[in-house]
Amino acid sequence: MSPHIPPGGEPPADPRLAMALLCLAYFIVIANITLVIPIFPLMQAELDLGPAQSQILLGAFPTIALVANLLLGPLIDRHGRKPFLVLGALGSGLAFLTMAWVSEPVTVLVARAVTGVFIPMMGASIFASVADLFPTEQRARYTGYVAATAPVAQLLAIPLTLLAGNWLSWRSPIAGCALLCAVVLLMALRLPSRTPPRPSGTQDTGTWALVISPSAGGLLAAYFLFSAASFCFLALYPAWLHFQMEDWGTSSAELYAIFVAGGLAGFAGALVAPRWGRQFRHATTLCAVVAVLGALALAAVPASARFFVPQLLAYCAFSFCRAAMLPIVMSSGMSLARQNQRSTMNGLLNAVFQSGAALGSFASVALYARSPSYTGVCAAAAMACVAGAAAFTWSNRSTRLPAPQP
């Protein structure tokens, strides 16, 4: 029995405003993940944070956000995307403003924890809004536009935060996030209000209904494996890469070029992925192919450890695959969910990504301690990619999703 495919939404009165809003909101979501890390030493020194307070500062957001992503999705589906985009931008902006303004350590820690509630309100509404606001045949393309914001945020957020923190104050990049939230708030207020359809009495639209669905559950499992593979590789890759500089005889500027090139490759991957759809009959088949290509790129990393240009190409290839996966998975997830399940699916995918990232990072630390050559790390990550490809293929046997159209 084929899954319920919700009808495509009607385009908003101003598609450019809607795209700008969703892209900027997603930029905030991604930039916030690493917001504290570059300025952590400055915050620790000025606020005189002890070990326990430092752990709270670094761990409060991801811990609370993981739970919030699971709980908020059904609420957003019930009450609509616009109220939570507005509330998420308002609450996040006030939390950032509080962090940038006050000097009391406890207040700063509480404000950081509060972002773990309000940022997921935006995060679980973004890709669901794409499905609501744009027709089905355009969904993958617009999802790709929003997803392309992620590599841009990753490329810009850390260096800009470092520069602003060192030249001005650690408070300045946080205040900048508050300003961006204010812009999102004003733009979200102009979005059309759409009342989500109410489920029938026999319709189970909760989180558990999606998890146990063979098609959606398979997609979630596959995305978890691919996320774990990505962060198993990425967690300590900069540290390992630093040790290769002596073999290459390169400067720091050339080393940074690898990450800049990777960010640009990721941007291209997010934009190109929907266009690959015409080469494949089903979206999850495309996901499996991307996962296998990612595994091949990972295998090339330790093999090219002594050579700068091949290493740059291997990292760019993996960055391309990683970024290409997001719009395909999100578009597929929205197609599997009913209209009143889209934010639940969005939140589940976010939570799966965070869980996979945590597991992958822990595995990276353990494997790197045993194999400083990074061969063990890349081998484990590549195997997880292949397992993810198998899970995508299995989910494809349960549901035949149409491939995203360009």
C-alpha positions in Angstrom: 0.0 0.0 0.0 1.5 3.3 -1.0 2.0 6.0 1.6 -0.1 9.1 1.8 1.6 11.8 -0.4 0.3 15.2 0.7 -0.6 17.6 -2.0 1.9 20.4 -2.7 1.3 23.8 -1.2 0.3 26.9 -3.1 3.2 29.3 -3.6 3.3 32.2 -1.1 2.4 35.7 -2.3 6.1 36.6 -2.2 8.3 33.5 -2.8 11.5 35.4 -2.5 10.5 36.6 1.0 9.6 33.1 2.0 12.9 31.7 0.7 14.9 34.5 2.4 13.2 33.9 5.7 13.7 30.1 5.6 17.4 30.4 4.5 18.2 33.0 7.2 16.4 31.0 9.9 18.4 27.9 8.8 21.6 30.0 8.8 20.9 30.8 12.5 20.1 27.2 13.3 23.4 26.0 11.8 25.6 28.9 13.1 24.2 28.5 16.6 25.6 24.9 16.8 29.2 26.2 16.9 28.5 29.7 18.3 30.1 29.2 21.7 33.0 27.0 20.7 35.3 29.6 19.0 34.7 32.2 21.8 34.7 29.7 24.7 38.1 30.6 26.1 37.2 34.3 26.1 33.9 33.6 27.9 35.5 31.3 30.3 38.1 33.9 31.3 35.8 36.9 31.6 33.0 35.1 33.4 35.4 33.1 35.5 33.7 29.8 34.8 34.6 26.7 36.7 34.8 23.1 35.2 31.1 22.4 35.9 29.9 25.7 34.5 32.1 25.2 31.4 30.5 21.8 30.8 27.0 23.4 31.1 27.9 26.2 28.7 29.1 23.7 26.1 26.5 20.9 26.7 23.3 22.7 27.6 22.1 23.5 24.1 22.7 20.2 22.4 21.2 18.2 25.3 18.0 20.3 25.6 17.7 20.7 21.8 17.7 16.9 21.3 14.6 16.6 23.6 12.9 19.7 22.2 13.2 18.4 18.6 11.3 15.3 19.6 8.6 17.1 21.6 8.0 20.2 19.6 7.3 18.6 16.2 3.7 17.4 17.0 2.9 20.7 18.6 4.0 22.6 15.5 2.0 20.3 13.3 -1.1 20.9 15.5 -0.8 24.7 15.7 0.9 25.6 12.4 4.4 26.6 11.3 4.2 30.4 11.4 3.5 30.8 15.2 6.6 28.7 16.0 8.8 30.5 13.5 7.7 33.8 15.2 8.1 32.4 18.8 11.4 30.7 18.0 12.9 33.8 16.5 11.6 36.0 19.4 12.7 33.6 22.1 16.1 32.9 20.6 16.7 36.6 20.0 15.9 37.5 23.6 18.2 34.7 24.8 21.1 35.8 22.6 20.5 39.4 23.7 20.6 38.3 27.4 23.9 36.4 26.8 25.4 39.4 25.1 24.2 41.9 27.8 24.6 40.4 31.2 27.8 39.6 33.1 26.3 37.2 35.7 27.6 33.6 34.8 24.4 31.8 35.9 22.2 34.1 33.8 24.5 33.5 30.8 24.2 29.7 31.3 20.4 29.8 31.7 20.1 32.0 28.5 22.3 29.5 26.6 20.1 26.6 27.8 16.9 28.5 26.7 18.2 28.6 23.1 17.9 24.8 23.3 14.1 25.3 23.4 13.6 28.2 20.9 16.1 27.3 18.2 14.4 23.9 17.6 11.1 25.7 17.1 12.6 27.3 14.0 14.6 24.2 13.1 11.5 21.9 13.1 9.5 24.4 11.1 11.9 25.2 8.2 11.7 22.2 5.9 8.1 21.6 6.8 7.4 25.1 5.7 9.0 24.5 2.3 6.6 21.6 1.8 3.7 23.7 2.9 4.5 26.8 0.8 5.7 25.3 -2.5 4.1 22.8 -4.9 5.3 19.2 -4.8 7.1 19.4 -8.1 9.2 22.3 -6.8 9.8 21.0 -3.3 13.2 19.4 -3.8 14.5 22.4 -5.6 13.5 24.9 -2.9 14.7 22.4 -0.2 18.1 22.4 -2.0 18.2 26.2 -1.8 17.6 26.2 2.0 20.0 23.3 2.5 22.7 25.2 0.7 22.7 27.7 3.6 24.3 25.0 5.8 27.7 24.9 4.2 27.7 28.7 3.9 27.0 29.0 7.7 29.7 26.4 8.4 32.1 28.3 6.2 31.4 31.7 7.7 30.3 31.2 11.3 33.5 30.0 13.0 36.0 32.5 11.3 33.6 35.4 11.7 32.9 34.5 15.3 36.7 34.3 16.0 37.4 37.6 14.3 34.6 39.4 16.1 35.4 37.8 19.4 39.1 38.8 19.2 38.8 42.2 17.7 35.7 43.4 19.6 34.3 41.2 22.3 33.0 37.6 22.7 29.6 39.4 23.1 29.6 40.9 19.6 28.9 37.7 17.6 26.1 36.7 20.0 24.6 40.2 19.6 24.8 39.6 15.9 22.8 36.5 16.2 20.2 38.4 18.2 20.0 40.9 15.3 19.5 38.1 12.8 16.7 36.7 14.9 15.0 40.1 14.9 15.1 40.1 11.1 13.7 36.6 10.9 10.9 37.7 13.4 9.9 40.6 11.2 9.9 38.4 8.0 8.0 35.6 9.7 5.2 38.0 10.7 4.6 38.6 7.0 4.2 34.9 6.2 0.7 33.8 5.3 -1.1 32.0 8.2 -2.1 28.4 7.3 -4.2 26.2 9.5 -3.0 22.6 9.4 -5.6 20.0 8.7 -7.0 18.1 11.6 -6.4 14.3 11.6 -9.4 12.0 11.5 -10.3 9.9 14.5 -8.5 6.8 13.1 -5.4 8.6 12.0 -2.3 8.2 14.1 -0.1 11.2 13.4 2.3 11.1 16.4 6.0 10.6 16.6 5.8 6.9 17.2 3.6 6.4 14.1 6.4 7.7 11.9 9.2 5.8 13.7 7.5 2.4 13.3 6.5 3.1 9.7 8.8 0.8 7.6 9.3 3.6 5.0 9.9 6.5 7.4 11.7 4.3 10.0 14.0 3.1 7.3 14.8 6.6 6.2 15.5 7.7 9.8 17.8 4.7 10.4 19.7 5.4 7.2 20.1 9.1 8.0 21.3 8.2 11.5 24.0 6.0 10.0 25.1 8.6 7.5 25.2 11.3 10.2 27.3 9.1 12.5 29.6 8.4 9.6 30.0 12.1 8.8 30.9 13.1 12.3 33.1 10.1 12.9 35.2 11.5 10.1 34.8 15.2 10.8 35.2 15.3 14.6 39.0 15.1 14.6 39.8 15.6 11.0 41.1 19.2 11.6 43.4 17.9 14.3 44.7 15.0 12.1 45.1 17.4 9.2 47.2 19.7 11.3 49.8 16.9 11.7 50.0 16.4 7.9 51.3 20.0 7.4 54.8 18.9 8.2 54.7 16.2 5.5 53.2 18.6 3.0 55.4 21.5 3.8 52.5 23.8 3.5 51.5 27.0 5.3 48.4 27.5 7.5 46.8 29.5 4.7 47.0 26.4 2.3 45.6 24.2 5.0 42.6 26.6 5.5 42.1 26.4 1.7 41.0 22.8 2.2 38.1 23.8 4.4 37.2 26.8 2.2 37.1 24.5 -0.8 35.1 21.9 1.1 32.5 24.6 2.0 32.2 25.6 -1.6 31.9 22.0 -2.6 29.1 21.5 0.0 27.3 24.6 -1.3 27.4 23.1 -4.8 26.3 19.7 -3.6 23.1 21.1 -2.0 22.2 22.9 -5.1 23.0 20.1 -7.6 21.4 17.2 -5.7 17.8 17.9 -6.8 19.0 18.0 -10.4 20.4 14.5 -10.0 16.8 13.4 -9.5 16.1 12.9 -13.2 18.8 10.2 -13.4 17.0 8.1 -10.7 13.5 6.8 -10.5 13.3 6.8 -6.7 14.7 9.3 -4.1 16.0 6.7 -1.7 18.0 5.1 -4.5 19.6 8.5 -5.0 20.4 8.6 -1.3 22.0 5.2 -1.4 24.2 6.3 -4.3 25.3 9.4 -2.5 26.2 7.4 0.6 28.3 5.0 -1.4 30.1 7.9 -3.1 30.7 9.4 0.3 32.3 6.1 1.4 34.6 6.1 -1.6 35.7 9.7 -0.7 36.4 8.6 2.9 38.5 5.7 1.7 40.6 8.2 -0.3 41.4 10.4 2.7 44.0 8.2 4.4 45.3 7.0 1.1 46.2 10.6 0.1 47.5 11.6 3.5 50.9 12.7 2.2 49.7 14.8 -0.7 48.0 18.2 -0.5 46.0 18.3 -3.7 44.6 14.8 -3.6 43.6 15.4 0.1 41.8 18.6 -0.9 39.9 16.7 -3.6 39.0 13.9 -1.3 37.7 16.3 1.3 35.7 18.3 -1.3 34.2 15.0 -2.6 33.0 14.0 0.8 31.7 17.6 1.6 29.8 17.5 -1.7 28.1 14.2 -0.8 27.4 15.2 2.7 25.7 18.4 1.6 23.9 16.7 -1.2 22.3 14.2 1.2 20.4 16.8 3.2 17.9 18.2 0.6 17.2 14.6 -0.7 16.5 13.3 2.8 14.4 16.3 3.9 12.4 16.2 0.7 11.8 12.5 1.0 10.8 12.9 4.6 8.3 15.5 3.8 6.9 13.3 1.1 6.5 10.4 3.5 4.7 12.6 6.1 1.1 13.8 6.0 0.7 17.6 6.1 -0.1 17.4 9.8 3.1 15.3 10.4 5.7 17.4 8.6 7.1 19.2 11.6 7.1 15.9 13.5 9.2 14.4 10.7 11.4 17.5 10.5 12.0 17.3 14.3 12.7 13.5 14.1 15.3 14.1 11.3 16.9 16.8 13.4 17.1 14.6 16.4 18.4 11.7 14.4 21.1 14.0 13.0 22.1 15.1 16.5 22.2 11.6 17.9 24.3 10.3 15.0 26.6 13.3 15.3 27.1 12.5 19.0 27.7 8.8 18.4 30.1 9.5 15.5 32.1 12.0 17.5 32.6 9.6 20.4 33.6 6.8 18.0 36.1 9.2 16.3 37.8 9.9 19.6 38.1 6.2 20.5 39.3 5.1 17.1 41.8 8.0 16.7 43.4 7.1 20.0 44.1 3.6 18.6 45.0 4.6 15.0 46.6 8.1 14.7 47.0 7.5 10.9 43.2 8.1 10.7 42.8 4.9 8.7 40.6 3.3 11.4 38.4 6.4 11.7 37.9 6.6 7.9 37.3 2.8 7.6 34.6 3.0 10.3 33.0 6.0 8.7 33.0 4.4 5.3 31.4 1.2 6.7 28.7 3.3 8.3 28.1 5.0 5.0 27.7 1.7 3.3 25.4 0.5 6.0 23.4 3.7 5.5 23.2 3.0 1.8 21.8 -0.5 2.6 19.2 1.1 4.9 18.2 3.5 2.2 17.8 0.6 -0.2 15.7 -1.3 2.3 13.4 1.6 2.9 13.0 1.9 -0.8 11.6 -1.6 -0.9 8.9 -0.5 1.5 8.1 2.8 -0.3 8.7 3.9 -3.8 9.3 7.7 -3.5 9.5 9.7 -6.7 12.9 11.2 -7.2 13.1 15.0 -6.6 12.5 17.0 -9.7 14.8 19.9 -10.6 
